[in-house]
Amino acid sequence: GTADNHVVFTSKEPTPLPGDWGNIELKGRDNNLTYVDYDYATDGITGNNVDHTTIDHLNISGNLALSAEGIKFDSGDSLTITNNYINVAGSYGIYAHDAAYSDISSNTIITQSYGIRAHDCDYCSINENNINSDDGVEGPNYGISADQSSEIKVLNNSIVADDHGIYVPTSFKATINKNRITGAFRHNGINVENSDSSTIKENYIKRTWYNGYTGNWDYLINAEN
């Protein structure tokens, strides 16, 4: 699609409801979905072996089935996932496993569990995303989770999180700069345990929500080992 002429995937029913149709599933590389409005599906866009796929200006506006996730790719490197609006009730806003050299940037993500989950994302850029929950206060459990991701860059994100703001342990030479993290984050604002030679600079981290929690928090920044 284009900015003036979106592609629309939606229900064929006269009175549409969440879950009226299945979902888009990608099973190969070099896909390009741009300016897509995606409504009333059972799930979001899923796939595997999706190397060099671009998802840009996708709009999922909160009317999928309650178990639906936004974008979920089980494998595929060199992804471009940018400028998307994703509001889902399932576990993941964006999930990209084994996604080295990917760019996941400038997305607005509203979800309850994981804003961005990018395990094993070496040399990835996760920048300028806005992550929150539907209530605008509590945030998902994890804002950005990207463990085992060498030389990852996590820059200029705005995150509200309930348990962990940015979680990137075991990630050699990670760069985590200029992020804004608020919410309860009952465990860590930033966790880079076992991440040698990493850089953490100019991040704003403030607990703004207690969510009934009366115990001790772990760390604002955990860079152990």
C-alpha atoms as one frame of an Amber mdcrd trajectory, in Angstrom:
protein
   0.000   0.000   0.000   0.863   3.680   0.064   0.196   6.550   2.452  -2.822
   7.560   0.340  -4.039   4.063  -0.524  -3.802   1.507   2.279  -4.198  -2.239
   1.862  -7.034  -3.428   4.130  -7.404  -6.915   5.618 -10.718  -7.129   7.463
 -13.887  -9.127   8.103 -16.386  -9.784   5.335 -19.241  -9.791   7.848 -21.743
  -6.912   7.833 -21.280  -6.583  11.600 -17.616  -7.447  12.121 -16.314  -9.068
  15.303 -12.830  -9.965  16.559 -11.756 -13.356  15.194 -13.937 -13.274  12.065
 -11.046 -14.541   9.933  -7.677 -16.250  10.516  -4.477 -14.299   9.952  -1.632
 -13.606   7.533   1.120 -16.241   7.753   4.427 -15.754   5.934   6.563 -18.779
   5.050   9.427 -17.327   3.065  11.806 -14.412   2.712  11.710 -10.956   1.111
   8.132 -10.065   2.019   7.098  -6.411   1.919   3.926  -5.240   3.665   3.526
  -1.484   3.861   0.573   0.728   4.801  -1.646  -2.150   5.895  -4.818  -1.839
   8.022  -5.422  -5.154   9.777  -8.743  -5.725  11.524 -10.926  -8.416  13.187
  -8.493 -11.328  12.725  -7.882 -14.282  15.030  -4.159 -13.468  15.174  -1.644
 -10.943  13.893   1.003 -11.515  11.218   3.026 -14.679  11.882   5.754 -16.562
  10.046   9.135 -18.266   9.936  12.183 -18.148   7.687  11.194 -14.593   6.834
  14.692 -13.164   6.196  14.781  -9.621   4.752  11.072  -9.019   5.373   9.732
  -5.470   5.791   6.629  -4.600   7.828   6.100  -0.838   7.758   3.080   1.294
   8.664   0.987  -1.663   9.774  -2.055  -0.617  11.826  -3.573  -3.083  14.315
  -5.986  -0.979  16.287  -7.149  -3.260  19.110  -9.967  -5.213  17.459  -8.334
  -8.640  17.002  -9.221 -11.710  19.078  -8.193 -11.516  22.749  -5.385 -14.065
  22.278  -3.947 -12.318  19.214  -0.353 -11.152  19.029   0.886  -8.391  16.757
   3.871  -9.559  14.708   5.360 -12.972  15.578   8.270 -14.330  13.546   9.866
 -17.540  14.817  12.900 -17.134  12.552  14.264 -14.661  10.038  17.142 -12.197
  10.053  17.621  -8.723   8.591  14.045  -7.676   9.310  12.712  -4.139   9.020
   9.791  -3.625  11.413   9.163   0.102  11.535   6.482   2.783  11.970   3.783
   0.342  13.067   0.891   0.847  15.481   0.117  -2.396  17.317  -2.554  -2.728
  20.005  -3.140  -6.374  21.006  -4.224  -8.337  24.087  -1.992 -11.373  23.449
   1.505 -12.026  24.802   3.649 -10.156  22.258   3.421  -6.856  20.448   6.457
  -7.769  18.327   8.252 -11.123  18.602  11.333 -11.785  16.460  13.447 -14.835
  17.290  16.909 -15.391  15.801  16.615 -12.048  14.026  20.197 -10.793  13.656
  20.810  -7.480  11.862  17.177  -6.400  12.210  15.786  -2.886  12.642  12.790
  -2.665  15.018  12.181   1.047  15.334   9.593   3.837  15.566   6.750   1.522
  16.566   3.922   2.266  19.002   3.078  -0.906  20.922   0.240  -1.425  23.393
   0.144  -4.843  25.057   0.154  -6.615  28.436   3.103  -9.044  28.453   5.987
  -8.207  26.086   6.260  -5.026  24.064   9.215  -6.296  22.003  10.701  -9.785
  22.443  13.801 -10.268  20.269  15.822 -13.223  21.557  19.197 -13.827  19.871
  19.132 -10.541  17.963  22.837  -9.864  17.289  23.614  -6.447  15.741  19.968
  -5.384  15.938  18.721  -1.807  16.349  15.697  -1.302  18.610  15.191   2.434
  18.610  12.547   5.116  19.178   9.698   2.779  20.085   6.832   3.814  22.365
   5.699   0.909  24.577   2.818   0.938  27.047  -0.364  -0.881  28.058  -3.914
   0.020  27.195  -4.472   1.817  30.500  -1.461   4.071  29.872  -0.204   3.507
  33.425   0.861  -0.049  34.193   2.728  -1.078  31.052   3.492  -4.627  29.873
   5.550  -7.013  32.016   8.582  -6.504  29.762   9.127  -3.386  27.700  12.023
  -4.675  25.568  13.426  -8.171  26.096  16.404  -9.112  23.909  18.698 -11.539
  25.699  21.740 -13.126  24.037  22.006 -10.286  21.526  25.611  -9.233  20.934
  26.240  -5.622  19.868  22.563  -4.752  20.028  21.634  -1.053  20.124  18.631
   0.037  22.213  18.271   3.808  21.857  15.705   6.549  22.518  12.801   4.294
  23.469   9.931   5.425  25.711   8.834   2.520  27.910   6.287   1.979  30.655
   6.827  -1.462  32.220   5.527  -3.476  35.150   8.448  -5.907  35.735  11.426
  -5.142  33.470  12.013  -2.024  31.379  14.910  -3.173  29.157  16.120  -6.747
  29.608  19.238  -7.652  27.607  21.384 -10.047  29.687  24.183 -12.077  28.105
  24.559  -9.519  25.324  28.206  -8.665  24.621  28.893  -5.025  23.792  25.272
  -3.870  24.049  24.556  -0.137  23.759  21.610   1.168  25.803  21.385   4.943
  25.624  18.857   7.754  26.038  15.835   5.598  26.895  12.977   6.786  29.109
  11.686   4.070  31.459   8.803   4.567  33.891   6.187   2.395  35.596   6.555
  -0.066  38.476   9.344  -2.221  36.885   9.377  -4.382  40.013  12.595  -6.150
  39.028  14.890  -4.009  36.869  14.770  -0.769  34.956  17.673  -2.023  32.811
  19.211  -5.497  33.076  22.525  -6.185  31.306  23.849  -8.995  33.477  26.753
 -10.926  31.961  27.061  -8.408  29.121  30.760  -7.521  28.903  31.911  -4.254
  27.292  28.412  -2.757  27.233  27.561   0.957  27.301  24.649   2.396  29.326
  24.350   6.180  29.114  21.862   9.031  29.546  18.818   6.912  30.385  15.915
   8.333  32.415  14.614   5.738  34.880  11.896   6.574  37.408   9.392   4.455
  39.285   6.044   6.129  38.802   3.628   3.321  39.705   3.502   0.867  42.611
   0.666  -1.409  41.462   0.023  -2.516  45.040   3.583  -3.824  45.372   5.018
  -3.549  48.902   8.222  -5.615  48.638  11.718  -4.549  47.677  12.617  -3.879
  44.074  15.716  -5.412  42.566  17.681  -2.712  40.678  17.216   0.380  38.595
  20.238  -0.826  36.575  21.563  -4.368  36.988  24.962  -4.824  35.327  26.225
  -7.706  37.434  29.149  -9.744  36.097
